[in-house]
Amino acid sequence: MSQNNSPDVIYLTRKRLREIEEELHDLKLNGRKHVAQDIAEARGHGDLSENAEYDAAKEAQQHLERKIMQLETILSKARIIESNDLPNDKVYILSHVTLQDTESDETMTYTLVSNEEADFDEGKISVSSPIGKALLGRELGETVKIKVPAGEMEYKILEINR
């Protein structure tokens, strides 16, 4: 299997890649400095065995380092994907898909993105979500049945674009 098709690859837009890089830089530069200051201050309060502030500061440090490792892992697996690189004939990652609920006739539009970019409030759904999985590879005009916790929903694909 080629590296680009590896399950370890995380597809990101250039914008999201920059956001992650900036967040990582800030955590390493400012986050670590603040945590170190908190630890030093708590250490100054005396006996470390009964020092809740010290324990909290050390826990915050562990959380920060886990977040840094998580972001570094994402960046090490990241591949930039541009919507222009993908055809409009089927639903792919970065597709804007307009759906119509076949029961209520309500329409909604989603953009399919990676897990790292998903934000339901912005209409960005993960390709690994139930809706995302059901839509991938589908064509304009197809009817798709999607299993949701409340049962099964049926949608017609009205539009696919980038």
N, C-alpha and C positions, 0 to 999 in steps of 0.2 A: 504494500500500500504506500503511495507516495506521501510525502510529508504534508502536503497541502490538504489531503483528504483524511489525515490522521484524526482520530477522535479527540486527541489532545489539543488540536488547533482551536483557538478562540478567535472568531471573526469579529473584528471591530471596525467601525467607521474611523476615519482619520481624526474626526472631532473627539470621539470618545477615547481614542488612544492618547491624544494630547491631555484630556482631562485626567486620565489615570496617571500619566507621567507627572503632571503638575501636583496632583494629590500626593503621590509618592515622594516627590521632592520636598513638599511642605512637611510631610510627616517625618522625614529623615532630618530635615534641617530644624524646623521649629518644634515639632512634636517631641522629638528626643530631648531637645534643650529644655523644654518645659517640664517634662517628666523628671529629668535629672535634677532640676531645681527643686521640684516637689519632694523628691527623695532626700536631697541634701537638707532641706528645711525640716522634714519630718525626723530625720536622723538627729537633728539638733535638739529634739524634744526629749532626749534621754533614752531610757531602757527600751531597746528594740523589741523585747519579748512581749511587752504590753503596750505597744505603740500602734494604735489603730490607724493613725495617719500614715505611718510608714508602710503598714500592710496594704493600705489602699493605694498608695503611690506605687508600690511594687506590682500590685495587680494591674494598675493602669499601664505600667511599663510593659507587662506581658501582653496585654491587649493591644497596645501600640505595635509591638514587634510582630504579633500575629497578623495584624492588618498590613504591615509593611511586607511581610512574607507573601501574603495573599496577593497583593498588588504586583509584586515582583514575579510571582508565578504567572499571573495573567499576562503581563508584558512579555515574559519569555515564550509564551505560547501564542501570542497575538499575531494575526495576519490582517493586514489592511484589506478591506473589501470596499469597492466602489460600486454604487448602483449602476453606473454606466457599463460596467463589465458584464452585467447580467441581462439576458433577453427578457422581453415582456410577454413571451408566449405562455409562461406558466408562473405559478407562485414560487418565488425563491426568497431567500433571506434578503432583506431591504425592499421587498415588494410592498407597495401600498395597495391593499386589497379592500374593495368595497363589497360588503355582504348585505344580503337582504334575508331577514328571518322569514321563512316561508309560511309561518303561522300568523305572525303579527304584521308582516310587511314592513317592519321597522328596518332601517338601514344603518349600518355602522361601517367605519373605515378604520383599519388597523395597519400598522407597519410592522412587518416581521423583522425582528432583530435577535441578536445573541442574548443569552441570559444576562450578561453584564450590562446590556443597554436597555433591558426591558423596563418600562414605566407605564403601567396601565393608565394612569391619569393623563399621559400624553398620547395614548393610543398606540404605544409601542409594546407589542407582545412578543414573548420569547418563542423562537422556533421549536423549543422543546416543551412548550405548554400544550395542553390538549387541543386548543384551537390551532396553534401554530403547526403542530404535527399533522393535524387533519387537513390543513390547507396546503402544505408543501407539495409541490409537484402537480397541483390541480390546475385546470385550465378555465378560461373565461366561459361563463354559462353553466359550468358544472354545479350540481347540487351536492353539498357535503353534509354528512351527518356527523355530529360532534357529541361525544359523551361528556356530560358535565355532571356534577354532583346531584343535580335535581332530575337527571334523566338524560334524554337525548334531544339535541336541538338540530334543526335542519336549516341550512343557509344556502342561498344561491349566490354564486360569485358574479357580481355585476360589472366589476372593473378591476383591472390589474395594471398598475403603472409604477414608475420609479419616481 
